[in-house]
Amino acid sequence: MSDAVDVGLDDVRFRYAETQMAFDTLFPAGNVTAVMGPSGSGKSTLLNLVAGFESPDSGKVTFGDVDLTGATPSQRPVSMVFQENNLFSHLTVADNVGLGISPSLRLTADDRALVERALQQTGLAGKEKRLPRELSGGERQRVALARVLVRNRPVLLLDEPFASLGPALREDMVGLLRQLQADRPMTVLFVTHQPEDAARIADTVVFLDEGRIAAQGPASAFFGPTPPEIFRRYVGGAQGLKARQLHPVAAKPT
């Protein structure tokens, strides 16, 4: 896989309706960053600017030392997973994953071996011929993650991919994501409304408010005894924060 790269938003400005957004930060290579904040704070917009689905009014979007501000989504070293999975209902599990390699599904024997390996990594071995409607919600999310693995991109964006899952299943999926990240390091930006998920998986937290970065830093600072005040208010005060001080799923590899 391509090496993970820094993702930079260099004085990026973007207007959405009446909100003027401004982002100026660097997401470190190989880190999992939880992007949090109230509804309407700009979380999905930030991801769309990185992915290329939105273009900034000014500023630069960089990957490593390469300025890709004007590049299309397909020209960027990025994979993206959405809450709704973006699976094709008429295609099998294996074919949905294979789309990550070839949109025409013209796959070589090596490509099909790569698909099979990705399905094994995500716990989907034996379900290659099933259709999405025959899968549970968690299994459909696993298909989306398997497609990420075969795409071979150094940056992964996730826009609340597990929001519709129940607590136990969501915890399983967060654990799987952390394991995949440990096995194949990527730079991950993970939008979530769930502090529990951020506490379990994130190396860093970026907290947005009204289109600005209101606080950012190591996850240990956000879920420690003295978090940023705006984050403390967001999670419901000291008692709410204490309930979310969880142990991470897995230690970050050294």
Secondary structure, 3 states (H helix, E strand, C coil): CCCCCCEEEEEEEEEECCEEEEEEEEECCCCEEEEECCCCCCHHHHHHHHHCCCCCCEEEEEECCEECCCCCHHHCCEEEEECCCCCCCCCCHHHHHHCCCCCCCCCCHHHHHHHHHHHHHCCCCCCCCCCHHHCCHHHHHHHHHHHHHHHCCCEEEEECCCCCCCHHHHHHHHHHHHHHHHHCCCEEEEECCCHHHHHHHCCEEEEEECCEEEEEEEHHHHCCCCCCHHHHHHHCHHHHHHCCCCCCCCCCCC
